Structures are given as C-alpha cells and as structure tokens.
Amino acid sequence: MADHSSPHAETPSPQPLLDDEQLERLDEFLDSEHVDPDALDLISAHGFLVALAVAPRETPSTEWMAELFQGEPTFTSDAQRQDIFALLTLLRDNAVDVLEQGGLPELPFDLTLKGATPEDTPIGDWCAGFMEGVFLDETAWFDDNEEATATLLLPFMLLSGLFNDEPDMAELSADTQRLEALVVQLPELVLDIYLHYRVPPETAKPKPRKKAPAPGKRR
C-alpha cells in the first residue's frame, strides 16, 4: 500500500515550458550569428524568462527582449521574427500558467551538480539568467521587503556564481552539500517566489459585528 504521508507523495511532476522541438528551434536561433555574442543562450534565456514569470510586476516586452538579445537580432524574415518572439513569450506565459496551478516548471538540465561548481554547469547559467531577470527591475523585487527578497533569492544568487567575490557568499558556496540540496529544490523555490509575489495572502475573515443594543437598553 502506498504511503501517502510521505512529503514527496504530493509533489507534482515538473512540467516542460516548451516542447523539445520548440526548445531546439530557440536554441538554434540564440546560438546563431543572427544575435549579439553577448545575448543570452537558451539555458540563460530560460532562467531569465522564468524570473519574468514570477517577478513582482510586468516588464514591457520591448524592454526584456532588448535585454535578452543585447540589441536587435538580424532576422532573416518577419516570419522568423514572429516565430522567435512567440516562442520566448510562450515560454514565459507557460511558466505563469504552470505556477498559477501550483505546478512546478521543468528546468532544461539535470538537477545535480555531480561534484562540479555551479558556474561550470547549465545550472549556474540558468541561475545567472534568472538573476538577469531580477536585475531588469531590481526596485520592484526589493521595494516591498528587502530581507524577505534576499532570502528567497539567495539560492539563485549562490548557484549563479555571480556573487562569488563577496566573502559571505564565497563561504556559503564552498558548502557543496548545501549547493546540491538547493539544486534539487530549484523548481520548488521558483514556486515559492511566485507565491510570494503573485498570490495575495489570504485576508483574515472579518469578525462578526456585534448587534447594536436596542434603543433605550444599556449593556
């Protein structure tokens, strides 16, 4: 008999945000000469778009597209432009849909470091892309509660390798067991951020009003 009391029994299976053919199409374009050498690659762009899906407020598509591509790609046709823009937007929108249902996004890599440092793996690239999405509108991310935001983002910051020069982060990033644990939790950590920013906390039920005493009567 299955043990449904297990903490993993109710963990939903991560859901892909694009199918294999769509990811391959996007990968081929982002790896081509049509885009700036400093543009995000597929893995970084995936992290970037997931960050946009959980961000506190919407960023205009013209703004995030310019950041992702580091300028304007040289599209071969309007059809190609529409296809690539549609794939990027679909990835972000699918992330929102999955998270809105309480699901987990499937990440395009194995959730293990296998002894490597995060920045030498797709995990580090994805988290660096995620942090690029945060940097795009830092004020919105940190405006409400800087301490809570820093706590939520710490795993992504650690795994990105972008902050290794900071003494406190260097010490944390030396803990390989901690890093491995964080990698496994990445999809759940994304959902935590979505719930923090996009789902309003339940409002307390209003207390029933006391009946006003009848005229002429005192309590």
C-alpha positions in Angstrom: 0.0 0.0 0.0 1.4 3.4 -1.0 2.5 5.7 1.8 0.7 9.0 1.0 2.1 10.5 4.2 5.5 10.9 2.5 6.4 14.5 2.0 7.2 13.7 -1.7 3.9 12.0 -2.3 2.1 15.2 -3.3 5.0 16.8 -5.1 3.8 17.4 -8.7 5.9 16.3 -11.6 7.7 19.3 -13.2 6.1 20.4 -16.5 8.0 21.5 -19.6 7.5 25.1 -20.6 8.2 24.4 -24.3 8.3 21.0 -26.1 11.6 19.6 -27.4 11.1 20.9 -31.0 10.4 24.4 -29.8 13.4 24.4 -27.5 15.6 23.2 -30.3 14.3 26.0 -32.6 15.0 28.6 -30.0 18.4 27.1 -29.2 19.4 27.1 -32.8 18.5 30.8 -33.2 20.1 32.0 -30.0 23.3 30.1 -30.9 23.4 31.7 -34.4 25.1 34.7 -35.9 21.8 36.5 -36.0 22.2 37.5 -32.4 24.8 39.5 -30.5 27.6 37.4 -29.0 26.6 38.8 -25.5 22.9 37.7 -25.9 21.6 35.1 -23.6 21.8 31.5 -24.7 18.9 29.0 -24.4 19.7 28.0 -20.8 20.2 31.6 -19.6 17.2 32.8 -21.5 15.0 30.1 -19.9 16.1 31.3 -16.4 15.6 34.9 -17.5 12.0 34.3 -18.7 11.1 32.2 -15.6 12.2 35.2 -13.5 9.9 37.4 -15.5 7.1 35.0 -14.9 7.5 35.3 -11.1 8.5 39.0 -11.0 6.5 41.4 -8.8 5.4 43.4 -11.9 5.3 43.1 -15.6 8.2 44.4 -17.8 7.3 45.6 -21.3 8.2 43.0 -23.9 10.3 45.6 -25.8 12.4 46.1 -22.7 13.0 42.5 -21.8 13.6 41.4 -25.5 16.3 44.1 -25.8 18.0 42.8 -22.7 17.8 39.2 -23.7 19.2 39.8 -27.2 21.5 42.7 -26.1 20.1 44.7 -29.0 18.1 43.8 -32.1 18.8 40.4 -33.8 19.2 40.3 -37.6 16.1 38.3 -38.5 16.0 36.8 -42.0 12.3 37.5 -42.3 9.2 38.8 -40.5 8.1 35.2 -40.1 11.3 34.3 -38.3 10.9 37.4 -36.0 7.4 36.5 -35.1 8.3 32.8 -34.5 11.2 33.6 -32.1 9.3 36.3 -30.3 6.3 34.0 -30.0 8.4 31.2 -28.5 10.0 33.5 -25.9 6.7 34.9 -24.9 5.1 31.4 -24.8 7.9 30.1 -22.5 7.2 32.9 -20.0 3.4 32.6 -20.3 3.6 28.8 -19.8 5.7 29.3 -16.7 3.0 31.6 -15.3 0.2 29.1 -16.2 2.1 26.2 -14.5 2.9 28.2 -11.4 -0.6 29.6 -11.2 -1.9 26.0 -10.9 0.6 25.3 -8.2 2.7 23.2 -10.5 6.5 23.1 -10.9 8.4 24.2 -14.0 10.7 21.7 -15.7 14.2 23.0 -16.0 16.3 22.2 -19.1 19.0 20.3 -17.2 19.6 17.5 -14.7 19.1 18.8 -11.1 22.6 17.7 -9.9 26.0 19.2 -9.9 27.9 15.9 -9.9 30.7 17.5 -8.0 31.2 20.4 -10.4 31.0 24.1 -9.3 27.6 25.6 -10.3 29.1 28.2 -12.7 30.7 25.4 -14.7 27.3 23.8 -15.3 24.0 24.7 -17.0 22.6 25.2 -13.5 24.9 28.2 -13.0 23.9 29.6 -16.4 20.2 29.2 -15.7 20.5 30.9 -12.3 22.6 33.7 -13.8 19.9 34.2 -16.4 17.3 34.2 -13.6 19.3 36.9 -11.8 19.4 39.0 -15.0 15.6 38.9 -14.9 15.8 40.3 -11.4 18.3 43.0 -12.3 16.0 44.2 -15.0 13.6 45.6 -12.4 15.5 45.4 -9.1 13.5 48.2 -7.5 10.2 46.2 -7.8 11.9 43.0 -6.4 13.4 44.6 -3.4 11.0 47.5 -2.7 8.5 45.7 -0.5 10.6 43.7 1.8 14.3 43.6 1.1 15.2 41.0 3.7 12.5 38.5 2.5 13.5 39.0 -1.1 17.2 38.4 -0.3 16.2 35.2 1.5 14.1 34.0 -1.5 16.8 34.9 -4.0 19.8 33.6 -2.0 19.8 30.1 -3.7 19.7 31.6 -7.2 22.5 34.1 -6.2 24.6 31.3 -4.8 24.2 29.0 -7.7 24.7 31.7 -10.3 28.3 32.2 -9.3 27.8 36.0 -9.9 28.5 36.9 -6.3 31.5 34.6 -5.5 33.7 37.7 -4.9 31.6 38.6 -1.8 33.1 37.0 1.3 29.8 35.8 2.8 28.7 34.2 -0.5 32.1 32.6 -1.1 31.8 30.9 2.3 28.3 29.6 1.5 29.3 28.5 -2.0 32.0 26.3 -0.5 29.4 24.1 1.1 28.9 21.5 -1.7 26.2 19.6 0.1 24.2 22.7 0.6 24.5 23.6 -3.1 23.4 20.1 -4.2 20.3 20.4 -1.9 19.5 23.8 -3.4 19.8 22.5 -7.0 17.2 19.7 -6.3 14.8 22.3 -4.8 15.1 24.9 -7.7 11.6 24.2 -9.2 10.0 24.5 -5.7 12.0 27.6 -5.0 10.6 29.2 -8.2 7.1 28.4 -7.0 7.9 29.9 -3.6 8.8 33.2 -5.3 5.7 33.1 -7.5 3.5 32.6 -4.4 5.3 35.4 -2.5 4.9 38.0 -5.3 1.9 36.9 -7.4 -0.5 35.4 -4.9 -2.0 37.7 -2.3 -2.0 36.4 1.2 -5.4 35.2 2.5 -7.2 38.0 4.2 -8.4 37.4 7.7 -12.1 36.7 7.9 -13.9 39.7 9.2 -15.2 39.4 12.8 -18.9 39.3 13.1 -20.3 42.6 14.0 -21.9 42.8 17.4 -25.6 43.7 17.4 -26.3 47.2 18.4 -28.3 47.4 21.6 -31.9 48.1 21.2 -32.8 51.8 21.8 -33.2 52.6 25.4 -31.3 49.5 26.6 -27.8 49.6 28.1 -25.3 46.8 28.2 
